[in-house]
Amino acid sequence: MNIDPYKVREALLGGSARSFVLENQGKRLLDGTLQPGFRASLMLN
């Protein structure tokens, strides 16, 4: 069975599983763009 993870994310966003993390971090995870954000760089200084 071949399931498209992007379609699964979209389906979840349409229901009660919708969240900031799923909207933003979920897309970054699927796209493979996992560079640290501002908070991580702030902690390094």
N, C-alpha and C positions, 0 to 999 in steps of 0.2 A: 504494500500500500504506500503510495507516494502522497504525502500531505504537505502542502505549501505552508511554511511557518508564517509567511506574511498574511495569508488569508485567515489563519488561526488567530493571529493578533487582531486583525480587523473584526473578526466575529466576536472576540472577547471584549473589544472596545465598545461594541454595541449593546452590551449587557451590564449586569451589576458588577462585573470584574473590572470595569473601567477605573483606571487610577492614573495618577501622575507618572508613577514608575512604569506602568505598562505602556503609556503613551510615548514617553520620552526615552527611557532607558531600554525598553523592549525593542524599539526601532534601532537604536544604536547597537544593541547586541546582535540583531539580525544582519545589520549592515557591516558589522565588524569594525565599527569606529568606536573603540573603547578607550580613547585617550582620557586621562584624568581631567576633570573639570577645574573650575576656579578654586573650590575648597581644597582639593588635593594639593594644588600648587601653593596655596596660602599656608598649608601645614608644613611645607618644605622650607619656608623662609623663617 
